[in-house]
């Protein structure tokens, strides 16, 4: 467990205090093309804040969130040790003040000590062949707008697009845009929600290998940015940095559609087996 404890602590701390390079680059591009003064000011503040947090080892958001973890490949053999190492790292980082005390009982709302309790950290054994541990910190702002809708099986692109646009417009600035959307179509209700979250591990600008889905992602991204929500909901040309759409085979009588939102602080990281060693990578 000691080996996993060290690397888990480093990975969680890095994820909490830095943004992935692809997200940082996307924010920079948004700033360079933005023409509205208020929107530019918000983006400049976001980029400056990221730089300060990275240099000083400070959380990039006051809401340090809760953990979702997907364990894949060879690492599944060690899932119990990994879970124990995660819990130990969370306790240590919480006591050091690197993670805010966020976890509470759902009924009494009383704090759960050190952010480790029933169902937290959230750990799933994946089905991906690659050897990886994928970790995500999820704050409540964007998480509160996670949504699942069971459509009729005959539902087409137009109705799904309208659903996504309406939900994003309703969320407005409360999800701290510019945001990233993970969308899953198909599967089961549970599978759709999980797949929409896993989609956020894909880098900004990476498109689906399916040309029809790739074109759909691009068109929906343009439509979402035409809403004019802008950075932090104050208006602007960039409301969404990217859209990730995943499709899953489903029951003939179902059409689940799930959306997972991320704020601009997309806190995700991976531990992967590279050349026989466990490496932290974006």
Backbone as a ProteinNet text record, in pm:
[ID]
protein_1_A
[PRIMARY]
XXXXXXXXXXXXXXXXXXXXXXXXXXXXXXXXXXXXXXXXXXXXXXXXXXXXXXXXXXXXXXXXXXXXXXXXXXXXXXXXXXXXXXXXXXXXXXXXXXXXXXXXXXXXXXXXXXXXXXXXXXXXXXXXXXXXXXXXXXXXXXXXXXXXXXXXXXXXXXXXXXXXXXXXXXXXXXXXXXXXXXXXXXXXXXXXXXXXXXXXXXXXXXXXXXXXXXXXXXXXXXXXXXXXXXXXXXXXXXXXXXXXXXXXXXXXXXXXXXXXXXXXXXXXXXXXXXXXXXXXXX
[TERTIARY]
81.5	0	85.1	205.2	288.4	321.6	350.3	383.2	266	146.1	29.8	-4.4	19.5	-11.6	68.5	196.8	283	236.8	214.2	179	37.8	-53.7	-189	-188	-110.6	-101.4	-48.6	56.8	114.6	15.1	-56.4	-150.9	-267.1	-323	-437.3	-395.2	-278	-229.7	-203.7	-143.6	-117.4	-248.3	-345.8	-476.1	-548.5	-532.4	-601.4	-538	-409.9	-338	-297.7	-322.4	-289.4	-405.9	-410.9	-506	-428.8	-490.6	-421.2	-375.6	-262.2	-209.9	-308.8	-389.8	-483.8	-593.9	-632.8	-733.4	-674.3	-551.6	-483.6	-468.9	-430.5	-415.1	-548.6	-655.4	-787.8	-834.5	-806.7	-842.1	-762.8	-635.4	-553.5	-606.1	-647	-704.6	-833.8	-916.2	-1041.4	-1012.6	-910.6	-873.4	-827.1	-748.2	-694.4	-802.2	-908.4	-1011.1	-1129.4	-1133.3	-1244.8	-1237.9	-1351.5	-1356.3	-1428.7	-1506.6	-1580.5	-1491.8	-1492.6	-1402	-1425.8	-1551.7	-1581.5	-1536.8	-1564.2	-1524.8	-1373.1	-1303	-1156.3	-1102.8	-1163.7	-1120.5	-1136.2	-1248.3	-1272.3	-1171.6	-1146.4	-1051.2	-909.5	-873.3	-740.7	-725.2	-831.3	-827.3	-814.7	-888.3	-881.3	-739.4	-680.6	-545.4	-444.3	-457.2	-365.5	-378.5	-501.6	-526	-463.1	-476.1	-415	-263.7	-202	-56.8	-12	-85.8	-50.5	-64.7	-175.8	-199.4	-90.6	-51.6	51	185.1	222.3	352.1	357.7	245.1	244.1	188.4	143.9	87.9	-43.1	-124.2	-254	-366.9	-478.6	-593.3	-640.8	-671.4	-716	-860.5	-930.8	-1068.6	-1090.7	-1169.4	-1197.5	-1278.3	-1352.4	-1424.6	-1333.9	-1266.4	-1172.5	-1241.6	-1375.4	-1453.5	-1440.7	-1495.8	-1487.4	-1431.6	-1379.2	-1306.4	-1392.5	-1373.9	-1424.3	-1303.9	-1295.1	-1177.6	-1221	-1155.1	-1177.9	-1047.4	-1051.5	-932.6	-943.9	-840.9	-845.9	-725.4	-743.8	-632.7	-568.7	-436.1	-360.7	-386.8	-417.9	-438.2	-558.8	-650.5	-767.7	-726.2	-616.1	-567	-534.9	-504.7	-462.9	-567.2	-693	-793.7	-812.9	-802.2	-820.9	-707.3	-584.1	-470.6	-480.6	-527.3	-542.3	-647.3	-758.6	-864.6	-814.6	-741.4	-686.9	-586.3	-505.2	-407.8	-477.9	-585.8	-664.8	-718.3	-776.4	-834.4	-727.6	-613.3	-504.2	-454.7	-441.4	-394.9	-496.1	-625.3	-729.7	-727.7	-715.3	-709.4	-591.2	-475.7	-355.5	-369.9	-415.7	-428.2	-535.3	-642	-745.6	-690.9	-616.7	-560	-453.9	-388.4	-287.8	-351.1	-482	-549.9	-542.3	-491.3	-483	-618.3	-701	-838.2	-932.1	-1036.7	-1133.8	-1224.8	-1270.2	-1365.5	-1500.5	-1530.8	-1651.6	-1757.9	-1715.5	-1805.7	-1895.4	-2026.7	-2123.1	-2222.2	-2291.6	-2402	-2517.8	-2584.1	-2691.8	-2816.1	-2834.1	-2954.4	-2929	-2826.6	-2799.1	-2716.4	-2648.9	-2557.2	-2437.9	-2413.4	-2297.9	-2171.9	-2056.3	-1932.6	-1891.2	-1839.3	-1778.6	-1628.2	-1567	-1427.6	-1332.4	-1248.8	-1136.7	-1178.5	-1304.9	-1350.1	-1350.6	-1349.8	-1358.4	-1478.2	-1571.9	-1690.8	-1761.2	-1887.8	-1966.4	-1974.1	-1918.2	-1923	-1823.5	-1735.8	-1637.4	-1501.1	-1395.8	-1395.8	-1477.7	-1526.4	-1609.1	-1515.7	-1513.7	-1418.8	-1493	-1457.1	-1518.3	-1409.2	-1437.3	-1347.3	-1389.4	-1301.7	-1336	-1315.6	-1347.7	-1332.8	-1232.6	-1161.2	-1062	-940.6	-880.7	-768	-638.5	-626.7	-503.5	-488.4	-364	-335.7	-339.8	-445.4	-458	-546	-518.4	-605.8	-644.6	-769.6	-815.7	-888.5	-843.9	-894.2	-952.1	-1063.3	-1126.8	-1175.4	-1149.7	-1206	-1327.3	-1442.4	-1566.5	-1622.4	-1625.6	-1686.7	-1837.8	-1905.5	-2052.2	-2117.9	-2051	-2113.3	-2158.4	-2063.6	-2098	-2172.8	-2135.9	-2196.5	-2347.2	-2390.7	-2533.7	-2617.2	-2551.6	-2624.4	-2609.3	-2549.3	-2550.5	-2695.5	-2726.2	-2867	-2879.4	-2986.7	-3021.1	-3165.8	-3190.6	-3328.2	-3349.8	-3465	-3500.7	-3590.9	-3533.5	-3606.9	-3679.7	-3769.9	-3832.6	-3729.2	-3741.1	-3643.6	-3630.2	-3734	-3732.4	-3663.6	-3611	-3550	-3431	-3422.6	-3313.2	-3221	-3125.7	-3026.2	-3090.4	-3195	-3254.5	-3305.5	-3376.6	-3433.2	-3324.1	-3220.8	-3111	-3036.6	-3011.2	-2944.4	-3024.3	-3154.3	-3238.5	-3231	-3231.1	-3219.7	-3087.9	-2977.1	-2846.2	-2840.1	-2890.7	-2889.7	-2974.3	-3091.8	-3180.8	-3118.3	-3059.8	-3000.2	-2877.7	-2800	-2681.3	-2720.9	-2822.1	-2871.1	-2927.1	-2997.7	-3053.8	-2943.1	-2836.2	-2723.8	-2653.9	-2643.5	-2584.6	-2447	-2427.1	-2297.2	-2274.8	-2376.4	-2364.4	-2270	-2233.1	-2136.3	-1996.5	-1976.5	-1846	-1789.3	-1861.5	-1808.6	-1689.5	-1609.4	-1636.8	-1623	-1720	-1732	-1694.4	-1687.4	-1665.4	-1779.6	-1841.2	-1955.4	-1918.5	-1952.4	-1947.6	-2090.5	-2121.5	-2258.4	-2255.1	-2345.6	-2357.6	-2498.6	-2508	-2636.4	-2644.3	-2746.8	-2765.3	-2724.7	-2709.1	-2675.1	-2792.9	-2762.4	-2863	-2857	-2953.2	-2944.7	-2813.1	-2774.1	-2649.2	-2529.5	-2530	-2419.2	-2402.5	-2512.3	-2506	-2440.8	-2479	-2420	-2270.6	-2231.4	-2089.1	-2010.2	-2067	-1996.5	-1982.3	-2083.8	-2074.4	-1962.3	-1939.6	-1830	-1695.6	-1686.6	-1561.3	-1519.7	-1617.7	-1586.5	-1497.9	-1504.6	-1427.3	-1278	-1237.2	-1094.8	-1031.9	-1113.6	-1062.5	-1011.8	-899	-837.6	-920.5	-908.2	-976.9	-933.3	-1031.3	-1002	-996.9	-984.9	-988.1	-1130.6	-1145.2	-1276.8	-1300.3	-1426.3	-1465.9	-1411.7	-1380.4	-1334.6	-1445.4	-1569.6	-1684.3	-1712.6	-1702.7	-1714.6	-1848.2	-1954.4	-2086.6	-2092	-2034.1	-2032.5	-1939.5	-1825.8	-1731.3	-1796.4	-1866.8	-1936.7	-2044.1	-2110.2	-2213	-2150.5	-2035.6	-1965.8	-1932.9	-1882.7	-1844.7	-1966.1	-2073.7	-2194.4	-2255.1	-2257.6	-2315.2	-2228.1	-2096.8	-2006.6	-2033.6	-2048.5	-2078.5	-2212.1	-2312.2	-2445.2	-2441.3	-2366.7	-2356.6	-2287.1	-2183.8	-2113	-2194.2	-2290.9	-2378.3	-2477.1	-2488	-2579.1	-2532.4	-2402.5	-2351.4	-2341.2	-2342.1	-2331.9	-2200.4	-2093.1	-1962	-1897.7	-1771.6	-1698.9	-1772.1	-1793	-1861.7	-2002.8	-2059.4	-2197.5	-2217.1	-2108.2	-2117.7	-2119.1	-2142.4	-2148.2	-2012.7	-2014.4	-1889.1	-1902	-1794.4	-1795.6	-1765.8	-1706.8	-1674.1	-1750.9	-1853.1	-1929.5	-1886.4	-1840.3	-1802.4	-1668.4	-1575.7	-1445.5	-1450.5	-1533.1	-1542.3	-1664.3	-1703.1	-1814.1	-1764.1	-1788	-1748.9	-1875.5	-1902.1	-2021.6	-1980.7	-2042.1	-2019.2	-2152.7	-2150.3	-2271.3	-2250.2	-2356.3	-2352	-2474.2	-2454.8	-2569.3	-2669.4	-2797.5	-2900.4	-3016.3	-3112.7	-3232.1	-3320.1	-3388	-3472.3	-3581.6	-3620.2	-3728.3	-3678	-3544.8	-3488.8	-3403.3	-3387.1	-3289.9	-3244.6	-3156.5	-3104.2	-3007.8	-3012.4	-2915.5	-2870.3	-2738.6	-2682.9	-2583.5	-2582.2	-2485.1	-2410.1	-2278.2	-2194.3	-2120	-2135.3	-2066.8	-1938.8	-1839	-1722.6	-1707.7	-1669.9	-1633.3	-1501	-1449.4	-1322	-1208.5	-1222.6	-1120.6	-1147.8	-1118.9	-1139.7	-1025.3	-1051.8	-947.1	-948.9	-865.9	-854.3	-708	-672.9	-534.2	-534.4	-421.5	-411.9	-281.1	-287.5	-165.5	-163.1	-53.7	-45.8	83.9	79.1	197.1	273.7	389.7	471.3	613.1	659.7	791.1	808.2	699.2	704.6	693.3	679.3	672.3	538.3	493.9	372.2	405	338.9	367.3	241.7	257.4	147.1	149.6	37.2	32.1	-104.5	-110	-236.3	-320.5
-120.6	0	125.9	120.2	238.9	299.1	211.5	261.7	339.8	283.8	351	476.7	473.7	590.3	711.6	692.3	803.8	861.3	774.5	824	881.7	825.5	880	1020.8	1038.5	1170.7	1273.9	1237.5	1329.1	1360.7	1256.8	1275.7	1366.2	1342.4	1422.5	1567.5	1587.9	1723.4	1796.6	1727.6	1788.7	1827.1	1738.1	1761.6	1879.2	1894.6	2000.6	2137.4	2141	2268.1	2310.4	2226.1	2258.6	2219.2	2277.4	2229.2	2155.9	2058.4	1986.4	2083.2	2056.4	2145.9	2175.3	2075.1	2098.4	2196.8	2194.8	2289.1	2429.1	2438.8	2568.8	2630.5	2548.5	2597.1	2643.6	2569.3	2606.7	2739.3	2761.7	2888.2	3003.1	2977.7	3079.6	3115.5	3014.4	3040	3119.9	3084.9	3158	3304.5	3330	3467.1	3544.7	3481.3	3550.5	3586.1	3505.9	3535.6	3615.5	3631.1	3701.5	3851.4	3910.5	4052.7	4137.4	4074	4151.6	4177.9	4303.4	4345.6	4268.1	4253.1	4182.7	4037	3973.2	3833	3818.4	3909.6	3906.2	3920.8	4010.6	4032.6	3905.2	3835	3711.5	3603.9	3589.1	3488.3	3520.4	3647.6	3687.9	3653.8	3677.5	3646.6	3496.6	3417.5	3271.4	3222.1	3268	3224.6	3268.4	3392	3441.6	3359	3326	3245.5	3106.5	3045.9	2914.6	2922.5	3027.8	3043.9	3056.6	3135	3153.8	3022.4	2951.7	2825	2723.7	2715.5	2619.8	2651.6	2779.7	2819.2	2801.2	2826.7	2823.6	2693.5	2603.6	2477.9	2495.4	2589.6	2618.9	2558.9	2520.1	2468.8	2570.9	2525.5	2617.6	2659.8	2594.2	2631.7	2610.4	2699.9	2683.9	2558.3	2509.5	2383	2272.8	2204.3	2100	1968.3	1966	1857	1723.8	1622.4	1483.5	1400.3	1283.7	1202.9	1097	1085.4	971.4	904.2	772.3	699.7	579.1	561.1	443.8	364.8	238.7	153	55	50.4	-30.6	-122.8	-227	-314	-385.9	-391.7	-464.1	-410.7	-282.5	-222.2	-281.3	-341.2	-399.7	-504.6	-573.9	-676	-615.5	-486.1	-419.1	-318.7	-340.5	-237	-210	-312.6	-290.6	-206.2	-237.8	-157.7	-14.5	0.8	134.7	214.5	149.5	218	261.1	174.1	208	323	320	427.2	559.8	554.6	674.7	735	650.6	697.9	760.2	694.3	744.9	880.5	892.9	1018.5	1130.3	1098.1	1199.1	1249.7	1158.4	1196.3	1290.1	1252.3	1333.2	1471.3	1479.1	1607.3	1695.1	1632.9	1709.4	1769.4	1690.9	1740.1	1847.1	1841	1942.5	2068.3	2064.9	2180.1	2190.8	2086.2	2086.6	2053.7	1977.4	1949.1	2006.4	2073.7	2129.2	2018.9	2033.2	1937.6	1954.9	1863.3	1873.6	1768.7	1654.7	1539.8	1552.5	1532.9	1539.5	1424.4	1397.8	1302	1361	1282.3	1337.5	1376.1	1317.9	1345.3	1453.1	1433.7	1529.9	1648.4	1633.6	1733.4	1759.6	1669.9	1684.2	1637.4	1700.7	1665.4	1520.4	1459.5	1326.9	1349	1304.9	1339.1	1300.6	1396.4	1375.8	1335.7	1360.9	1338.1	1192.1	1099.8	957.2	898.9	840.4	785.5	686.8	665.7	571.4	617.5	535.7	567.3	670.9	715.2	816.6	779.2	769.3	803.5	705.1	755.3	678.4	601	468.9	387.2	287.9	284.6	192.5	110.1	-17.6	-103.1	-97.8	-46.9	-23.9	-146.2	-128.5	-237.4	-201.6	-90.6	-51.2	-142.2	-172.1	-264.7	-200.2	-69	-2.3	-10.4	-13.1	-12.2	132.4	170	309.1	321.6	427.4	471.3	613.9	635.5	767.8	833.4	954.2	1021.6	1157.7	1192.5	1320.7	1380.6	1510.9	1585.8	1662.2	1643	1703.7	1797.8	1928.2	2025.7	2025.9	2085.8	2079.5	2170.6	2278.3	2372.2	2305.6	2241.1	2171.6	2042.1	1976.5	1846.4	1858.1	1971	1990.9	1994.7	2010.6	2017.5	1891.7	1787.4	1657.7	1616.9	1569.6	1540.9	1415	1340.2	1222	1235.7	1209.3	1207.7	1083	1019.4	901.2	944.8	950.7	990.8	871.5	902.3	797	736.8	608.8	544.7	612	682.2	746.4	882.6	923.8	1056.6	1072.9	1188.9	1216.9	1326.6	1365.1	1466.1	1596.3	1637.9	1769	1778.3	1675.6	1679.8	1673.5	1594.1	1585.2	1718.4	1779.6	1910	2013.9	2015.6	2112.8	2090.6	1963.8	1929.1	1982.1	1959.3	2004.2	2156.7	2223	2369.5	2428	2371.7	2422.1	2404.2	2286.4	2260.2	2349.2	2373.1	2457.7	2602.7	2647.8	2784.4	2802.3	2701.7	2707	2711.1	2636.6	2636	2771.1	2835.3	2968.4	2975.6	3075.2	3094.6	3009.4	2932.5	2855	2735.8	2698.6	2589.7	2644	2773.9	2838.9	2817.1	2861.6	2848.4	2941.9	2915.7	2820.1	2675.6	2596.4	2460	2357.3	2233.5	2119.2	2022.2	1971.8	1882.2	1740.8	1645.7	1504.9	1457.5	1404.6	1362.4	1215.5	1137	996.6	969	898.2	862.3	710.2	653.7	509.1	442.5	310.5	232.6	220.4	202.7	203.8	341.2	375.1	503.3	519.5	414.6	420.7	429.9	345.3	344	477.1	543.4	671.6	778.8	784.1	883.9	860.4	735.2	704.3	734.9	700.4	723.5	873	951.4	1095.8	1155.7	1099.4	1147.8	1102.5	976.3	924.6	998.9	1050.8	1124.1	1245.2	1300.3	1419.6	1391.6	1265	1232.8	1253.8	1266.6	1294.2	1438	1459.5	1592.4	1689.8	1818.5	1923	1917	1915.3	1911.5	1772.7	1669.6	1532.3	1498.7	1448.4	1419	1268.9	1232.8	1092.2	1031.8	902	832.3	809.2	824.5	811.8	948.9	957.8	1088.1	1155.5	1077.4	1135.9	1196.5	1125.5	1176.4	1297.5	1291	1402.5	1529.6	1517.3	1632.7	1684.9	1592.1	1630.9	1711.2	1666.2	1738.3	1881.9	1897.5	2030	2121.1	2068	2150.6	2191	2097.9	2128.2	2228.3	2216.8	2312.8	2454.1	2468.2	2599.5	2652.9	2564.7	2607	2652.3	2580.1	2615.5	2750.3	2775.6	2903	3019.4	2989	3095.6	3144.3	3072.5	3113.6	3242	3271.7	3396.2	3398.8	3282.1	3277.5	3339.1	3299.9	3358.5	3314.6	3355.3	3319.1	3363.7	3268.4	3290.1	3345.4	3327.6	3367.8	3515.4	3590.3	3735.2	3779.9	3685.4	3716.9	3701.7	3658.2	3642	3538.5	3522.5	3434.7	3289.3	3265.3	3127.7	3090.2	3007.8	2953.9	2811.3	2742.2	2600.9	2580.2	2511.7	2483.4	2361.4	2262.9	2144.7	2061.4	1974.4	1881.2	1741.5	1646.4	1507.4	1422.3	1356.3	1273	1126.7	1043.3	899.8	828.9	724.4	645.8	503.8	446	310.1	235.4	113.4	31.9	20.8	25.6	32.6	-61.3	-65.9	-148.2	-88.8	-174.7	-130.6	-32.8	-38.4	46.9	165.4	194.5	302.9	397.8	520.4	615.4	708.9	659.3	747	850.5	972.1	1076.1	1140.9	1140.9	1198.6	1308.5	1413.3	1522.2	1538.7	1537.3	1575	1701.7	1805.7	1932.8	1940.2	2005.4	2045.3	2195.9	2261.3	2402.1	2414	2536.6	2553.7	2477.9	2457.3	2383.9	2234.1	2178.2	2034.6	1958.6	1907.6	1844.8	1694.4	1651.6	1508.9	1474.2	1351.7	1307.7	1155.7	1098.2	953.2	902.1	779.4	703.6	588.3	576.7	474.3	397.5	273.7	188.1	217.7	282.6	319.7	266.3	182.4	119.2	46.5	-12.1	-92	-13	120.4	203.5	277.7	306.1	384.2	531.8	595.4	734.6	819.8	940.1	1037.6	1113	1117.1	1187.4	1250.8	1347.9	1416.3	1335.7
0	0	0	63.4	76.3	-59.3	-158.1	-292	-349.4	-340	-394.2	-314.5	-182.8	-100.4	-144.3	-171.3	-212	-344.7	-442.6	-574.9	-576	-495.7	-487.8	-428.4	-322.5	-261.9	-359.2	-434.3	-532.8	-644.6	-690.8	-801.3	-760.3	-641.6	-596.5	-574.5	-514.1	-490.1	-621.7	-718.1	-848.9	-917.1	-909.3	-971.8	-906.2	-774.5	-701.8	-723.3	-760.8	-767.4	-908.6	-1008.4	-1146.7	-1237.3	-1356.3	-1455.8	-1564.2	-1629.2	-1736.8	-1846.8	-1910	-2013.5	-2125.6	-2165.5	-2275.2	-2234.3	-2107.1	-2057.7	-2049.7	-1999	-1990.5	-2129.6	-2226.2	-2363.8	-2421.5	-2393.7	-2443.6	-2383.9	-2256	-2192.6	-2254.4	-2285.1	-2351.1	-2488.7	-2563.4	-2697	-2685.9	-2585.6	-2564.7	-2533.4	-2453	-2418.3	-2541.1	-2625.9	-2743	-2845	-2852.2	-2952.5	-2895.9	-2764.2	-2701.2	-2732.3	-2767.7	-2803.7	-2698.8	-2610.8	-2511.3	-2389.1	-2344.9	-2238.3	-2108	-2068.1	-1943.5	-1950.6	-2064.2	-2081.1	-2078.8	-2144.2	-2143.6	-2001.1	-1926	-1788.1	-1704	-1723	-1646.9	-1685.8	-1814.4	-1860.1	-1813.3	-1816.4	-1768	-1619.9	-1542.1	-1399.2	-1376.2	-1456.2	-1443.4	-1471.8	-1582	-1619	-1513.6	-1464	-1360.4	-1233.2	-1196.9	-1077.5	-1089.8	-1209.2	-1233.7	-1215.3	-1269.6	-1259.7	-1114.3	-1036.1	-895.1	-818.5	-842.2	-772.6	-802.8	-929.5	-970.4	-905.4	-903.1	-847.6	-696.4	-628.3	-482.3	-424.2	-511.1	-462.9	-390.3	-436.9	-375.4	-458.1	-396.5	-473.2	-576.2	-695.9	-801	-781.4	-689.1	-657	-508.4	-446.4	-303.9	-275.7	-376.5	-363.8	-417.5	-327.5	-370.9	-403.9	-392.2	-448	-376.8	-443.6	-399.9	-514.5	-481.2	-579.2	-647.3	-778.8	-855.3	-920.6	-908	-955.5	-1038	-1154.1	-1238.6	-1246.8	-1204.8	-1205	-1321.3	-1404.9	-1526.8	-1539.1	-1621.9	-1659.3	-1542.5	-1544.1	-1442.9	-1302.3	-1292.3	-1160.2	-1086.5	-1157.7	-1092.4	-989.7	-1016.8	-922.5	-786.3	-786	-662.7	-614.2	-653.8	-628.1	-478.8	-395.3	-251.6	-194	-233.8	-188.3	-238.9	-363.4	-420.6	-345.2	-312.1	-237.7	-99.9	-32.4	99.1	88.1	-19.6	-40.5	-70	-148.4	-176.1	-46.8	35.8	161.1	250.4	259.8	342.4	290.8	157.3	97.5	119.6	107.7	128.3	272	367	508.8	533.2	482.5	504.6	442	315.9	247.1	310.8	362.6	431.6	561.1	636.5	762.2	739.8	623.8	589.5	530.8	506.2	450.1	299.2	233.5	87.1	23.8	96.2	54.9	160.7	116.1	209.6	262.4	386.3	442.4	372.3	278.9	197.6	227.5	281.5	293.9	417.5	396.3	506.8	495.8	604.8	603.6	523.2	436.5	354.4	434.2	551.2	630.7	735.4	818.3	925.5	877.4	763	707.1	798.7	891	979.4	906.3	932.1	860.8	883.6	777.8	787.8	792.8	898.4	926	813.5	775.9	682	541.1	504	366	321.5	416.5	383.5	457.7	381.1	444.5	354.3	377.3	298.9	153.1	63.6	-79.3	-125.3	-40.2	-77.1	-20.6	-101.3	-243.5	-327.6	-439.8	-531.9	-625.6	-615.7	-691.9	-779.8	-909	-1004.8	-1072.5	-1092.2	-1168.3	-1313.4	-1398.8	-1538.2	-1624.9	-1752.5	-1848.9	-1958.4	-1940.9	-2040.3	-2030.7	-2144.4	-2147.6	-2099.3	-2114.9	-2073.2	-1920.9	-1875.5	-1733.1	-1685.4	-1617.8	-1575	-1451.6	-1375.2	-1267.5	-1302.5	-1336.2	-1376.7	-1259.8	-1225	-1105.5	-1143.9	-1081.2	-1107	-975.7	-957.4	-845.4	-896.6	-831.9	-879.9	-774	-806.5	-718.3	-733.4	-635.5	-632.8	-735.5	-775.7	-868.4	-997.1	-1066.2	-1190.4	-1162.5	-1052.3	-1021.4	-999.6	-944.2	-918.1	-1045.3	-1160	-1286.3	-1371.6	-1315.5	-1382.6	-1404.4	-1523	-1553.6	-1639.3	-1614.8	-1693.6	-1738.1	-1865.9	-1914.5	-1998.6	-1976.6	-2053.4	-2168.5	-2288.8	-2408.3	-2470	-2560.7	-2640.5	-2734.3	-2767.6	-2856	-2992.8	-3035.4	-3167.7	-3166.7	-3052.1	-3039	-3132.9	-3196.1	-3289.6	-3239.6	-3325	-3291.2	-3244.4	-3314.9	-3287.7	-3144.7	-3098.8	-2963.6	-2857.2	-2883.4	-2786.9	-2780.2	-2894.5	-2897.9	-2819.6	-2839	-2769.2	-2618.1	-2577	-2435.4	-2377.5	-2447.8	-2400.9	-2393.7	-2495.8	-2498.5	-2386	-2364.5	-2259.4	-2121.2	-2096.4	-1965.8	-1941.6	-2045.7	-2032.2	-2009.9	-2081.4	-2063	-1922.7	-1873.9	-1739.2	-1633.2	-1656	-1561.1	-1558.4	-1674.2	-1682.3	-1620.6	-1534.4	-1471.3	-1349.1	-1308.2	-1184.8	-1197.4	-1320.6	-1339.5	-1371.1	-1346.5	-1365.3	-1505.3	-1608.9	-1744.2	-1767.1	-1873.3	-1981	-1934.6	-1972.8	-1922.8	-2029	-1984.6	-2073.6	-2047.9	-2154.2	-2140.5	-2181	-2094.8	-2129.6	-2149.2	-2266.5	-2298.8	-2339.3	-2282.3	-2320.4	-2368	-2479.2	-2539.1	-2546.3	-2482.1	-2486.3	-2356.5	-2362.3	-2245.2	-2149.7	-2022.2	-1916.3	-1849.8	-1764.5	-1694.3	-1617	-1543	-1468.5	-1562	-1666.2	-1761.2	-1833	-1865	-1935.7	-1848.3	-1721	-1632.3	-1615.6	-1593.7	-1577.6	-1704.7	-1820.2	-1946.3	-1974.8	-1936.8	-1958	-1874.2	-1757.2	-1672.3	-1726.7	-1767.2	-1821.1	-1947.8	-2022.4	-2146	-2118.6	-1997.7	-1964.4	-1951.7	-1951.9	-1951.2	-2089.4	-2191	-2325.5	-2331.5	-2396.7	-2401.5	-2486.2	-2451.6	-2526.1	-2672.7	-2761.7	-2905.1	-2964.3	-2880.6	-2931.6	-2974.7	-3094.9	-3149	-3150.9	-3156.5	-3166.1	-3294.7	-3288.4	-3408.5	-3509.3	-3466.6	-3554.4	-3616.3	-3748.8	-3814.6	-3786.8	-3782.6	-3756.2	-3616.5	-3518.3	-3381	-3371.2	-3439.9	-3439.8	-3494.6	-3605.2	-3663.5	-3568	-3500	-3402.8	-3288.6	-3239.1	-3132.6	-3175.8	-3296	-3345.1	-3359.4	-3417.3	-3436.2	-3302.2	-3208.2	-3077.8	-3002.6	-3016.7	-2954	-3005.3	-3135.7	-3195.5	-3144.5	-3136.7	-3091.1	-2945.5	-2861.5	-2720.1	-2702.5	-2781.7	-2770.4	-2826.3	-2910.5	-2961.5	-2855.7	-2743.9	-2637.4	-2569.1	-2577.2	-2520.7	-2369.5	-2304.6	-2158.4	-2112.7	-2177	-2151.7	-2021.2	-2001.7	-1880.2	-1753.3	-1663.7	-1536.3	-1552.8	-1673.5	-1697	-1720.2	-1747.5	-1762.6	-1908.1	-1998.2	-2140.5	-2207	-2333.6	-2406.9	-2515.9	-2589.5	-2705.9	-2671.4	-2554.5	-2515.3	-2389.9	-2409.1	-2296.1	-2265.8	-2369.6	-2358.1	-2429.2	-2362.7	-2423.2	-2514.5	-2480.3	-2565.5	-2526.7	-2620.5	-2601.6	-2636.9	-2548.3	-2571	-2572.7	-2684.3	-2696.1	-2707.1	-2625.1	-2629.6	-2652.6	-2732.6	-2756.3	-2706.1	-2648.5	-2594.6	-2647	-2690.1	-2733.4	-2618.9	-2653.9	-2551.4	-2582.6	-2493.8	-2510.5	-2621.2	-2693.7	-2804.7	-2759.9	-2632.3	-2582.5	-2500.4	-2504.2	-2422.7	-2505.4	-2453.2	-2507	-2393.7	-2304.3	-2199.3	-2257.9	-2204.1	-2238.6	-2107.5	-2083.7	-1961.4	-1996.5	-1915.1	-1930.2	-1799.1	-1806.4	-1692.8	-1731.2	-1650.5	-1674.6	-1592.8	-1649.1	-1571.2	-1583.5	-1473.6	-1481.2	-1556.3	-1570.2	-1641.6	-1571.1	-1439.2	-1364.2	-1374.2	-1490.6	-1513	-1445.7	-1327	-1247.4	-1268	-1359.9	-1391.5	-1411.9	-1375	-1388.3	-1398.8	-1440.3	-1455.2	-1395.5	-1350	-1318.4	-1416.8	-1491.1	-1595	-1582.4	-1626.7	-1627.9	-1757.2	-1742.4	-1858.4	-1835.5	-1927.9	-1917.1	-1783.8	-1738.1	-1616.1	-1486.6	-1497.6	-1377.8	-1371.4	-1248.6	-1229.4	-1249	-1347.2	-1378.1	-1364.8	-1311.4	-1308.6	-1439.5	-1508.4	-1636.8	-1654.2	-1742.8	-1770.4	-1866.2
[MASK]
++++++++++++++++++++++++++++++++++++++++++++++++++++++++++++++++++++++++++++++++++++++++++++++++++++++++++++++++++++++++++++++++++++++++++++++++++++++++++++++++++++++++++++++++++++++++++++++++++++++++++++++++++++++++++++++++++++++++++++++++++++++++++++++++++++++++++++++++++++++++++

